[in-house]
Amino acid sequence: MLLLSNVALILPAASTPAQNIPSDYEEVLKTLDKKGDFKDGFLKVNIPRNDLKITIQGFPTATPFGFGGWIAFTKTANGSEVMMGDLVLSQDEVNPVMSALLDNGIDVTALHNHFFWDDPRVYFMHVHGRGKATDLTKRVKPGLDLIGRVTPAAATPAGSGGAPLDTQKLAKIVGHEGEQSGAVYKITVGRDDLKMKDHGAAINARMGLNTWAAFTGTQEDAAIAGDVAMLETEVTPVLKALRKNNLDVVAIHHQ
């Protein structure tokens, strides 16, 4: 049996022995109540998901197989810190953790899966922040404290009956007309404000440079799915807006 996740081959240099941890980084570990190590000017804090019993296609997998989350700190030229990390989250943890991070000024820069056929479903959330180590620690901690402590949401059965979707009202709210396809009403908004080119070819909404939202259900009980095309500077504000309006974010990536 051959099991594959994201394929990346990195050949490291000779292992560097752990060094004495600076006092401010000792405080980081103490505040987070986590273990870590300091090498070559980098503090790496381990956030392994030893609590999850994960199988891939029914094959039992241990934490080192790809479920060891982490955050890391290093100093900039002016003495402040850059923090980056990769958090391993269950499906139910993704959006509560994301909200806690965004609400405390931590950027979420990617959200994706590494595996097919994993049980339970596991997602990987990349995080980023800048500032003083002690401040970054306080800002990231509310999100980390939720890991392993989120109660799975109970499934809500769809209601039967109800008024049809008021598509005219939806179009008025969004500011764009949509198209009806069976039970689905879809509104697509091209990013005509972006003059994007790929190898000299103009890229427009027909090539995927668009934002769309599809609606189905009834006025009383509807579901929505969509895709948002964003510039780098728009990512965090859009994520905040979605989460504050109780919409789940299921992936963050570039194309």
N, C-alpha and C positions, 0 to 999 in steps of 0.2 A: 504494500500500500504506500502511495506517495502522496504526502500532504504538502500543499504549497500555500504560503501567504505572500505578502509583498516580497519581491525578490530584490535584495540589495547585498552586494558583496563588498565588504570593507576590510582591508588588511591593515590592522593597527600596527603601530610601532611597538617596540619592546615595552612591556608593562612597566608603568611608573609606580613606585611604592607610594602608599598613602603618606601624606604629610600632616603636620600638626594643624588642626583646624583653627583659623583666626577667631578671636573672641566674638566678633559680630556674627560669624557663621555658626558658632556654637549656640548663640542666642536663637538663630533661625531654627536649628534642630530642636532646641528646648521648647520653643513656642509651638512648633508643629508636632512635637512629640513623635518625631520620625528619626530613623537612622539614615546616615549618609557618609560620604567620604569626600576628602579634599585632595585634589591632585592637579598640578600644573596651573594653579590659580582658579580652579573651578570647584564649586561645591555641588555635588549631586545628591539629591534627597530621594530616597527610594520609596515608592508607593506601590508595592507589589499587591496583586489581587489574589492573595493566598486564600481568601474567603470564598472564591468562586471555584466550583468544580466543573470545568469546561471540557466538553468533548467536541471533536471535529469529525464529522461523519461517524459518530459513535465511538471514536478512538479517544481514550482518556489522555489529556494533556496537562502537564505540570506548568506552574507559573513561568519558569524560564523559557518555555516554548514560545513566548511572545506576549505575556500578560503582566510584565513588570513595569508599571507606570513610574514616572519620575518627574521632578522639576530640578532645574540647575540654575546656579547663580554664578556670575563672573563680573569683575569690575571693569568699568569703562575708563577711558583716558582721564576723565575728570573726577574719578573716584566714586561715581554713582554705580548702580548695578543694572545689568540686563538679566532678566529671568526668562527662561524658556522651559517648556515642559510638554510631556505627552502623557495624558491621563487615560487609563483603561477603565471604561465605564460600561455598566449594563444598560440595556435599552431604557429602563425606567429611570436611570440616574442622569442621562444625558441632559435633558432640559432643566431640571432643578439645579444641577451643578453649573450649567451655562448661565442661568439667571444669577446665581450667587456670585459668579466671577464677574459678569458684566456690571452688576450693581455695585461692585467694589473696584471698578476701574481696571480690571484685568482683561486684556484682549483675547478673544478666541479666534484663532487663525485658520483652523482646519478641523473638519469632523468627517470621519470615514471609517470603513471597516477594513480589516486585514485578512479576514477569513471568509470562506463560504461554509455553510452547513455547521456553524458553531452553535452549540447549545450549552448555556443560554447565549443569546445574541450579544456580542461585545463590540463596542465602538471605541475609537481612539480620538481624543480631543487634544489638539495642540493649543497651548496657551503662551502668552507673551506679556511681559510688563517691564517698565523701567522706573527707577527710583532708588531709594535707599533700601538696603536689605531688610531692615526691621519693618519698614513701611510695606514693602512688597509682601512680606510674610503675613502681616495682618490682613492684607487685601486678598491674598490667595487662600487663606485658611478657611473662610466660610464655605468655599467650594469644596475643598479637600475634606472638610468635616462631614460632608454629606455622603461621601463615598462609602458604600456598604451600609448606609443607614436610611435609604429611601424605600418607602413602602410601595410596592407595585400598585399601580392604579387599577381599580376594578374595571372590567369591560362594561361599557354602557351599550345595551342593545338599542339598535335603531328603532325609532318609533314607526308605527304603521299609520298611514294616512296623513293628512295635513294639506295645507294650501300649496299649490305649485310655486316654484321659485319665481319671485318677482324680478325678472331679468332686467326690466327697464329701470327699476330702482337700483339694482346692482351696477348697471352701466353708468347711472348718474353719480353714484358714490365714487366709483373708480375714475370716471371722466373719460371712459372709452367704451365704445360698443363692443359686444362680443358675438360669438357664433354659437348656435344651438346644434348639438350633435347627439341625437337621441335624448337620453336623460341628463346629458352634461351640457352646461353653459360655460364656454371658455372665453376669457378676455386676454388678448395678447397685446403687449405694449412694446414696440420696438425702441431700441436705444439709438434713435436718429441723432441724438446730441453727441454721440461718440463717432468720430471719423476713424474707424479702425481699419487697418490693412494687415493682410497676411501674405508675405512674399509679393507685395505690391498689389494684391487683389483686394478690392473693397469688400468688407464684411458687414452685412446688414442683418435685419431681423430674419430674413429667409435662411441665413446661415447660422442662426442660433443666437444672434445678439439681441435678445429680447427678454422681457419679463412676462410671465403668464400666470394666470390663476384659473383653475377649473372648479366649478361648483356642481354639486349634485345633491339630491334629497328634496326636502320641502322647506317652506319658509320657517317652520317651527323646528326642524331637525335636519340641518344641512352639513355637508362635509366639503372641505376645500383642500386642494393640493396645488402646488405651484413651483415655479423656478424663478429666482430673482437674479438678474444680471447686474453686477455691481462693480464699481471701481474700488480700488484698495481703500480709499478714504471713506467709502460708503459702507463697508462691511460692518463695522462695529455699531454705527447708528441704526442700520437696518436690523441687525440682530436684536438690539435693545427694543426696537419698536415691535418686532414680532413677539418677543417673549413677554413684553408688558401687556400685549393683547392676547396672551395665552395661546399663541400659535406655536406648535412644536417645530423645531429646526432638526432636520434629519440628515443633512450633509452640507459641508462647506468645502468647496474645491475650485480649481480653475480649469478651463477647457482650452 
